[in-house]
Amino acid sequence: MHPFVEGGLQNVWLSNGYRIKETRNGRSVVVHNPQGLKRTICSALCVKSVPLSGVEFRYLCRELQITSAVLCKRLALSESQLQEWESARQVPRHADTFIRIMYAVHLDRPERVRRLEAGPVARNQNVYFVLRHTDRGWTLQETLEPPAAVTSVTQAKGQDPTLATDRDSLA
């Protein structure tokens, strides 16, 4: 067994998937599929049954590539508060929940997490969600422009409204 201490994690051990290499500068550990390992560690942190430690919180933030400036802005923190959290035995519940959700979103839609860097939309700005059903399920497109309305069901891609069933209804 070998401890995986990257990023300050003290509670992660590798039972295999690594080799120790002798170099001119001493011993070095080579991990097989390091990206896959990091993804597995982050996924494990997100579903662990106890609150995240500050080190684990910082590790998830680093893997998500969320800067401390963005994190402070989104959680309404000062830089010193964030540093206190990162060195704490456990982070506050709302921060714990926030970072776990962000990682889950990252797994499914990484571009959504990167949008945190973007400036906020004005509070009075309408945001429209255009949902489209495909063979693979529903897709979502977010836009600031109002979509063009379809005035009758038959105009929607030439679909025959008589083919709809009760299963197709939301009722």
N, C-alpha and C positions, 0 to 999 in steps of 0.2 A: 504494500500500500504506500501511496505517496501523497503527501498533503499538496493541495492546489491552493496556493496562497496568493495568487494574482489578485490584485485589487484589494488586498487586505483580508480576504475571506479566510477565516480560521476553521471553518466547520465543513470544508469540502475535501474529500479524499478520493483519489483515483485508485481503483483496484487493478486496472489494466489500461491499455490505450496510450501508453507513454513509453519512452525509453530514456535511459540516462546516458548521456554522451560525454566523453572526456574531451575537453578542449585545452588549449594553451592557458586559458584563464581559469581553469578548474572544471567542475562538473556542471553540466547543463541538462535540463529536462526538455525533451522534444515530445510534444503532445500530438497525437494523431487527430486530424480533423478538429483543430482548435475552435473554429466557428461553430461547429456542431456541439462541441462541449460547452461553449459559452451559452448557446441557446438552451441547452438542457439545464444548465445551472440556473439561468434566469427563469425558465419555466418552473423549476422546482421551487425557487424563491417565491414565485407568484402564488403557488398553491400551498405553501407551508402553513401549518395550522396555528402558529403563534406569530405575534407581530414581528415585523422586520427590524433588524438592528440598524443602527446608523450606517455601518459598513455595507450591509446588504442593500440598503436604500441607495447609497452612493454607487454601488456596483451596477444596479439596475439603471440608474440615471446615466452612467457612463456608457453602458451598452446601448442605451437608447439615443445616445449622443445629444442629450438635453443639457444645455449649458446652465450654469448656476444662475446666470442673469435671467434666463427664460423661466427657470424653475421658481426663482424668487418672485418674478412678476406674476406667474400663474397661481401661486399659492399665497400671494400677498405677504411676503417675508422680507426681512432685511438679510443681507449677506451673513451677518453675524448669527442670526437665528438659524439659518441653514447650516452653518458650520457647527453650531451646537447640536442640531439634530443628527448630523453625520457622525458626530463623535459620541452620541448617546447610546445607551444600552438598547433602547427601542425608540422608534420615531412616533410622533403623534398619529392617532388612528386615521385622520383624514389624509395625511400625507402617505401613509402606508397604503390605504385604499387607492388613492390617486395613482401612485406609481405602478401598482399591480394592474390596474385597469389600463394604464398607458402601455404597459408591456403586452397585454392581451390584444390591444388594438394594433400594436406594432406587428404582432405575429400575423394578423389578418390583413391589415392595410397600413403598411409602414409610412406611406405618404401622408396619412392623417396625423401621425405624430410629428412629422417634419413641419406641418402647417402651424404648429405651436409657435414657431419662429416668426411667422407672419404677424403683421400688426393687426389689431382687432378691427372688426367692422364696426362702423358707427352704430350706436345703440338703437337709433331709429331706422336703420337700414333693414329692409325686408330681405330675407333669405328664402329662396324657393328650393324645394326638393322635388326633382323629377324622377319618378320611379318607373322602371321599365321591366316587364317580365320577359325572361328569356328561357331557353331550354334548361339553363343551369340555375334558374331561380330569379329573384328580383335583383336589379342593379340600381344604384343610386347615383344621381348627379346633382350636385349642389350648384346653384347659380344665383347671382344677384339680379338678374334680369327676369321679369315675369315671363313665363312660358306662354306660347300662343295657345289659346283655348280651342278645344275641338267642340263644336256646337252640337253634334249629334253622335251617337254611338257608332253609326254606320260609317262615319268619316274616319274612325280610328283604324287605319291600315286595312280598310276594306273588309273588316271582320263582320260577319253576319250576326247581329244581336240575337237572333232566334236560336243560335247554337249554344248560348250560355246556359249553364245548369245551376242548380241550387248550390253545388259545391263551389262554383265560381263566385258566388255572392259572399259579401262580408256579413250578411244577416244570418 
